[in-house]
Amino acid sequence: MIDLRSDTVTQPTAAMRQAMLNAHLGDDVFGDDPTVNALQTRIAQITGKEAALFMPSGTQSNLCALMAHCERGDEYIVGQNAHTYRYEGGGAAVLGSIQPQPLAQNAAGEMSLADIAAAIKPIDCHFARTRLLAFENTWNGHVMSQDYLAQATGLARQHGLAVHLDGARLFNAAVAQAEGSTVTASVRRIVDHFDSVSVCFSKGLGAPVGSALCGSRELMAKALRWRKVLGGGLRQSGILAAAALHALEHHVERLADDHALAQRLAQGLQGVPGLSVRSAQTNIVFVDVADGRGPALLEALKAEGVLATGLIGLRFVTHLGVNAADVDHAVACIRRFMAQTAANTTTPLVSSGIY
């Protein structure tokens, strides 16, 4: 199968498996797993933060960040469709007693500065205490502009708020904005706006498991306690950390290949009657399908050996497990389906609503 559902479906490469096999191990709950410690040091250096914590998942990493920044009864401001608010089970509220204040986002995932300012509560016993502003970059494949991040995080700091970045695909954003500089320099330009950042190793970087939370030593000490409370204390987790270290050394620069494949897919679908394609900035392509044909298209693609997601629309994600021939096959299948079903449709294009 050509699996375009997500960049989380990647399998460890042979070299990554060998790195896992050769990993030096300890007990990370005691803090003495050398491979975990090496990974935490490396990702802290890359992001320019004082310290980092290896986490089993991005959801746990984000939740530990929110709980480290906020106390019970506090509030964080977040996008209405942001992953931390919409797709992480309400963990901040359920487990952290942290009230989310979701705000509308535009097509690039940005909350307006005026909305952010208006949402910050005054110091008064009637209100939750606004403590944190959270962002996501990339957001559905879009890379947030440096100007916007500077203005929004600057506004937060004027009001005494901390700022957190869900950087699940941070390296995709960094590669897209490198513009002749090193990827690490591009990462720093993004992350320097934030007090903490969560980075995922199991998406575009291709590791089987794991994320890291990066920030100050004081914040990581708080996050360490919450990681333990949330069941994230692992033992010989150097086996997993070795995969993440290998990914950092070998799978970052190649993200540009994923971006090129996404562009190839988007360009291949441009102009197809009945389709509206959201051009890819990084490795994600969204497609709106006319006349309610989305579910049928997904079934047709599956029959042709192509998988995509369609819970609330169509999404195609490129990654190290697919190549140009795979993308061309998917494009040909989509074009064929749309041509074959065009004669049976009369209603106008309706957006799938997925962002």
Backbone torsions as a table, in degrees:
resi	resn	phi	psi	omega
1	MET	NA	142.1	171.5
2	ILE	-91.4	106.2	-169.6
3	ASP	-98.8	103.3	179.7
4	LEU	-108.5	19.0	-178.9
5	ARG	-67.7	-40.5	-175.5
6	SER	-166.5	160.2	172.1
7	ASP	-82.8	7.8	174.0
8	THR	-86.4	-6.7	-174.9
9	VAL	-88.7	1.0	-177.0
10	THR	-62.3	149.1	174.9
11	GLN	-102.2	145.8	177.0
12	PRO	-58.8	136.0	176.1
13	THR	-70.5	167.1	178.7
14	ALA	-59.4	-40.6	-179.8
15	ALA	-66.8	-37.2	177.9
16	MET	-66.6	-41.3	177.7
17	ARG	-61.6	-39.2	178.9
18	GLN	-65.0	-40.2	177.2
19	ALA	-62.0	-39.4	177.4
20	MET	-64.4	-41.5	-179.4
21	LEU	-63.5	-35.9	-175.6
22	ASN	-90.2	2.7	-174.0
23	ALA	-63.0	136.6	172.1
24	HIS	-81.3	133.2	-170.1
25	LEU	-121.2	154.2	171.2
26	GLY	-144.3	-145.0	177.5
27	ASP	-125.1	107.9	-172.4
28	ASP	-69.2	-24.7	176.6
29	VAL	-64.1	-32.3	173.9
30	PHE	-84.5	-4.3	178.2
31	GLY	80.2	15.7	-174.0
32	ASP	-118.9	24.7	171.7
33	ASP	-84.4	111.8	-172.2
34	PRO	-65.2	-31.2	-178.4
35	THR	-74.7	-39.3	174.5
36	VAL	-62.2	-44.7	-179.9
37	ASN	-62.2	-38.8	178.9
38	ALA	-66.0	-40.6	178.3
39	LEU	-63.8	-45.0	-179.1
40	GLN	-63.0	-40.1	177.4
41	THR	-64.6	-42.5	-177.2
42	ARG	-66.2	-46.1	-177.1
43	ILE	-72.2	-30.0	174.3
44	ALA	-65.2	-40.7	177.9
45	GLN	-63.9	-44.6	-178.1
46	ILE	-61.7	-43.1	-177.2
47	THR	-85.0	-8.6	179.5
48	GLY	74.7	22.6	178.7
49	LYS	-101.7	163.4	-176.9
50	GLU	-70.2	-34.3	-172.8
51	ALA	-153.5	168.0	178.8
52	ALA	-149.3	157.1	176.7
53	LEU	-128.5	129.0	174.7
54	PHE	-76.3	131.0	-176.9
55	MET	-124.3	149.7	177.1
56	PRO	-63.4	-32.1	-175.3
57	SER	-148.3	161.8	175.5
58	GLY	-67.4	-34.6	177.9
59	THR	-61.8	-44.7	178.3
60	GLN	-67.6	-37.2	179.3
61	SER	-62.8	-46.7	177.5
62	ASN	-62.7	-42.5	-178.3
63	LEU	-65.2	-42.2	177.1
64	CYS	-61.5	-36.9	177.1
65	ALA	-63.4	-48.1	-178.6
66	LEU	-61.8	-40.9	-177.7
67	MET	-74.6	-25.3	176.1
68	ALA	-76.9	-34.7	179.7
69	HIS	-78.4	-33.2	-170.5
70	CYS	-118.7	158.6	173.7
71	GLU	-112.5	172.8	177.6
72	ARG	-56.2	132.9	-180.0
73	GLY	88.2	-4.5	175.7
74	ASP	-82.5	174.5	-176.0
75	GLU	-134.6	145.3	170.2
76	TYR	-124.7	143.6	179.3
77	ILE	-94.5	134.6	-171.9
78	VAL	-154.6	157.0	177.7
79	GLY	-67.6	145.7	-178.5
80	GLN	-57.0	-34.2	-178.4
81	ASN	-109.8	13.8	-179.7
82	ALA	-68.6	149.4	-176.6
83	HIS	-60.2	-42.4	-177.0
84	THR	-62.6	-28.8	-179.5
85	TYR	-91.6	-44.1	-167.6
86	ARG	-94.6	-31.0	-168.3
87	TYR	-122.1	17.6	-179.6
88	GLU	-122.4	33.9	170.6
89	GLY	67.3	14.9	-178.5
90	GLY	67.0	27.9	-173.7
91	GLY	-57.5	-38.5	-179.0
92	ALA	-59.1	-43.1	180.0
93	ALA	-76.7	-44.6	-174.2
94	VAL	-68.6	-45.7	-173.1
95	LEU	-104.5	-25.2	-177.4
96	GLY	-105.1	-6.6	-174.8
97	SER	53.2	36.5	178.6
98	ILE	-105.2	126.1	-178.3
99	GLN	-82.7	124.0	173.3
100	PRO	-82.4	142.3	172.2
101	GLN	-117.4	90.1	-177.5
102	PRO	-78.0	142.4	179.0
103	LEU	-124.7	154.3	177.9
104	ALA	-63.2	147.9	177.2
105	GLN	-121.8	152.2	174.4
106	ASN	-88.6	-172.9	-174.7
107	ALA	-64.8	-17.7	177.6
108	ALA	-97.1	5.3	179.4
109	GLY	85.5	6.9	-175.4
110	GLU	-87.7	136.3	167.8
111	MET	-87.8	141.3	-179.0
112	SER	-70.1	147.1	179.5
113	LEU	-62.1	-36.4	179.1
114	ALA	-64.9	-40.6	178.5
115	ASP	-65.3	-40.4	178.9
116	ILE	-62.1	-48.1	-178.9
117	ALA	-61.0	-41.1	-178.7
118	ALA	-68.8	-26.0	-176.8
119	ALA	-82.1	-16.6	-179.0
120	ILE	-71.7	121.1	-173.9
121	LYS	-79.3	146.5	172.7
122	PRO	-71.2	159.2	177.3
123	ILE	-74.7	103.6	-174.3
124	ASP	-160.3	142.6	-175.1
125	CYS	-66.3	-12.8	179.5
126	HIS	-78.5	-16.5	-171.0
127	PHE	-115.4	152.1	165.0
128	ALA	-64.7	150.8	-179.6
129	ARG	-85.1	117.5	178.8
130	THR	-75.3	118.3	-173.5
131	ARG	-120.3	-23.3	-167.3
132	LEU	-145.6	144.6	171.9
133	LEU	-118.4	129.5	-175.2
134	ALA	-120.1	140.7	178.7
135	PHE	-127.6	170.5	176.7
136	GLU	-137.3	127.2	-177.3
137	ASN	-149.8	115.7	6.1
138	THR	-73.2	162.2	177.7
139	TRP	-123.0	107.7	-176.0
140	ASN	50.5	40.6	177.6
141	GLY	88.3	-12.9	178.8
142	HIS	-83.7	143.6	176.4
143	VAL	-101.9	123.3	179.4
144	MET	-71.1	140.4	-177.6
145	SER	-71.9	148.8	177.9
146	GLN	-63.5	-37.2	179.9
147	ASP	-61.9	-44.7	-179.5
148	TYR	-65.0	-45.6	-179.6
149	LEU	-60.1	-40.5	179.5
150	ALA	-63.6	-43.7	-178.7
151	GLN	-68.0	-45.2	-175.8
152	ALA	-68.4	-44.6	179.6
153	THR	-71.1	-31.9	175.0
154	GLY	-63.3	-41.1	177.0
155	LEU	-61.8	-43.8	179.4
156	ALA	-59.0	-44.2	-177.0
157	ARG	-69.7	-30.4	175.0
158	GLN	-60.1	-28.8	-178.8
159	HIS	-101.4	11.7	175.6
160	GLY	77.2	20.2	-179.5
161	LEU	-92.7	147.8	167.7
162	ALA	-83.4	163.3	179.8
163	VAL	-133.3	134.7	-179.2
164	HIS	-122.3	143.2	177.0
165	LEU	-115.5	121.4	166.0
166	ASP	-79.9	95.3	-178.6
167	GLY	-102.9	46.5	-179.7
168	ALA	-51.0	-40.6	177.0
169	ARG	-115.1	42.2	179.8
170	LEU	-55.5	-42.6	-176.3
171	PHE	-69.5	-28.8	172.1
172	ASN	-62.5	-44.4	178.2
173	ALA	-62.5	-43.0	-177.6
174	ALA	-65.0	-42.7	178.3
175	VAL	-63.3	-41.6	-179.0
176	ALA	-65.7	-29.3	-177.0
177	GLN	-106.0	11.1	-175.6
178	ALA	-63.3	-43.6	174.6
179	GLU	46.6	52.9	175.4
180	GLY	91.8	-18.0	176.8
181	SER	-88.2	174.1	176.2
182	THR	-71.6	156.7	178.4
183	VAL	-63.8	-38.1	179.0
184	THR	-61.0	-41.8	177.3
185	ALA	-62.8	-37.6	178.2
186	SER	-67.5	-40.0	175.5
187	VAL	-58.7	-46.8	-178.3
188	ARG	-60.4	-42.1	-179.6
189	ARG	-59.4	-35.6	178.9
190	ILE	-75.8	-50.0	-170.0
191	VAL	-74.1	-25.7	-178.9
192	ASP	-59.6	-19.3	178.3
193	HIS	-74.8	-13.5	-166.5
194	PHE	-119.1	151.6	174.8
195	ASP	-80.1	-28.3	178.8
196	SER	-147.9	154.5	178.1
197	VAL	-145.7	137.1	173.3
198	SER	-103.3	129.1	-177.6
199	VAL	-121.6	132.2	-178.6
200	CYS	-99.7	133.7	176.3
201	PHE	-96.3	-15.4	-171.9
202	SER	-98.4	10.1	173.9
203	LYS	-101.1	-115.1	-175.3
204	GLY	-60.6	-26.1	-179.3
205	LEU	-76.1	-15.3	167.6
206	GLY	84.2	9.8	174.9
207	ALA	-76.1	154.6	-177.6
208	PRO	-73.7	-27.4	-174.4
209	VAL	-151.6	147.5	162.1
210	GLY	116.4	148.2	173.0
211	SER	-139.4	172.8	174.9
212	ALA	-136.6	141.4	172.0
213	LEU	-105.3	129.3	-176.8
214	CYS	-122.1	142.4	178.8
215	GLY	177.6	-158.4	179.5
216	SER	-71.6	160.4	177.9
217	ARG	-61.0	-40.3	-179.9
218	GLU	-62.1	-44.3	-179.9
219	LEU	-66.9	-39.6	179.7
220	MET	-66.8	-30.6	176.1
221	ALA	-64.5	-40.2	175.8
222	LYS	-66.8	-43.3	-178.6
223	ALA	-64.6	-33.5	178.8
224	LEU	-60.7	-42.7	178.3
225	ARG	-62.7	-43.8	-178.7
226	TRP	-69.1	-32.7	175.5
227	ARG	-60.7	-41.0	178.0
228	LYS	-64.6	-46.3	179.7
229	VAL	-59.0	-37.6	-176.8
230	LEU	-85.0	5.5	176.3
231	GLY	84.6	19.8	-177.2
232	GLY	-95.7	8.4	177.3
233	GLY	-79.0	111.2	-178.1
234	LEU	-108.1	159.7	-176.0
235	ARG	-94.9	-95.4	-178.4
236	GLN	-81.8	56.8	-175.6
237	SER	-79.1	2.5	173.9
238	GLY	-60.9	-26.3	175.3
239	ILE	-58.6	-41.6	179.0
240	LEU	-78.1	-38.6	179.2
241	ALA	-63.0	-32.4	178.6
242	ALA	-62.2	-38.0	177.6
243	ALA	-65.1	-41.4	179.3
244	ALA	-66.3	-41.0	176.9
245	LEU	-61.5	-43.4	177.8
246	HIS	-60.7	-41.5	179.5
247	ALA	-62.3	-41.7	179.4
248	LEU	-64.1	-33.1	-178.0
249	GLU	-83.1	-28.6	-169.0
250	HIS	-124.6	-13.9	-171.3
251	HIS	-117.2	7.8	-178.4
252	VAL	-82.2	-55.6	-177.1
253	GLU	-59.9	-33.1	-177.1
254	ARG	-70.9	-8.0	175.2
255	LEU	-58.6	-26.6	176.2
256	ALA	-60.1	-32.3	177.1
257	ASP	-64.9	-40.4	177.5
258	ASP	-62.8	-40.7	179.5
259	HIS	-63.6	-41.5	179.4
260	ALA	-64.7	-38.1	178.3
261	LEU	-67.2	-37.6	177.6
262	ALA	-64.6	-41.0	175.8
263	GLN	-62.0	-39.9	178.4
264	ARG	-60.7	-43.4	179.2
265	LEU	-65.5	-47.1	-178.9
266	ALA	-61.3	-44.1	180.0
267	GLN	-66.1	-34.3	179.0
268	GLY	-67.4	-21.4	-178.8
269	LEU	-102.2	-6.5	179.8
270	GLN	-63.1	137.1	176.5
271	GLY	82.6	-0.5	178.2
272	VAL	-74.4	121.2	179.5
273	PRO	-56.9	132.5	179.6
274	GLY	92.2	-2.6	178.9
275	LEU	-118.8	141.8	169.6
276	SER	-122.8	118.7	-172.1
277	VAL	-107.1	130.7	175.5
278	ARG	-92.0	107.8	-175.1
279	SER	-53.7	140.6	-175.9
280	ALA	-86.0	129.6	168.5
281	GLN	-89.7	-31.0	-179.9
282	THR	-127.6	-113.2	-172.2
283	ASN	-116.3	17.5	-177.4
284	ILE	-125.1	133.3	177.6
285	VAL	-123.2	129.6	176.0
286	PHE	-108.1	141.2	-177.9
287	VAL	-133.0	126.6	171.2
288	ASP	-95.7	136.5	-174.8
289	VAL	-118.2	132.4	-178.1
290	ALA	-72.2	157.5	167.3
291	ASP	62.4	24.5	177.8
292	GLY	66.7	23.3	-177.2
293	ARG	-84.8	0.1	-177.7
294	GLY	-55.1	-53.5	-179.7
295	PRO	-58.9	-40.6	179.4
296	ALA	-66.5	-36.1	177.6
297	LEU	-64.1	-42.0	178.4
298	LEU	-60.8	-41.0	178.5
299	GLU	-66.0	-41.0	178.8
300	ALA	-64.0	-41.8	178.2
301	LEU	-62.4	-43.0	179.8
302	LYS	-60.0	-40.6	178.5
303	ALA	-64.2	-25.0	179.3
304	GLU	-95.2	6.6	177.1
305	GLY	86.8	24.5	-179.6
306	VAL	-125.0	129.5	177.4
307	LEU	-109.8	136.5	173.1
308	ALA	-143.3	169.5	179.1
309	THR	-99.6	150.9	-179.1
310	GLY	-154.2	34.6	-178.8
311	LEU	-59.7	-47.7	176.5
312	ILE	-131.2	22.9	-178.7
313	GLY	156.9	-172.9	-178.7
314	LEU	-107.9	131.0	179.0
315	ARG	-136.0	135.1	178.0
316	PHE	-124.5	128.3	-176.2
317	VAL	-124.9	125.4	177.4
318	THR	-91.7	153.8	-175.1
319	HIS	-164.6	-177.3	-173.7
320	LEU	-69.1	-8.6	179.2
321	GLY	-91.4	1.6	179.0
322	VAL	-128.3	158.0	-179.3
323	ASN	-132.4	-176.3	-175.9
324	ALA	-62.2	-39.3	179.2
325	ALA	-63.3	-38.1	177.4
326	ASP	-62.8	-46.1	179.9
327	VAL	-62.9	-43.0	-180.0
328	ASP	-63.5	-37.5	177.0
329	HIS	-64.2	-43.7	179.1
330	ALA	-62.1	-43.2	179.3
331	VAL	-61.5	-44.9	-179.3
332	ALA	-62.2	-40.5	179.7
333	CYS	-64.8	-42.7	-179.7
334	ILE	-65.4	-45.9	179.5
335	ARG	-60.4	-42.8	-179.6
336	ARG	-63.5	-44.3	179.7
337	PHE	-62.3	-44.9	-177.7
338	MET	-65.6	-37.0	178.6
339	ALA	-68.3	-40.7	-177.4
340	GLN	-70.2	-28.7	-176.6
341	THR	-99.8	-4.4	-175.5
342	ALA	-61.9	-37.6	-175.3
343	ALA	-66.7	-19.3	-176.3
344	ASN	-96.8	8.0	-175.2
345	THR	-121.6	147.5	179.2
346	THR	-136.2	-16.8	-174.7
347	THR	-82.0	155.2	-177.3
348	PRO	-73.5	166.4	177.8
349	LEU	-62.9	133.3	176.7
350	VAL	-123.9	129.9	-179.3
351	SER	-62.8	140.6	177.5
352	SER	-72.2	-20.5	178.8
353	GLY	83.2	4.0	-179.4
354	ILE	-86.7	133.2	175.9
355	TYR	-134.1	NA	NA
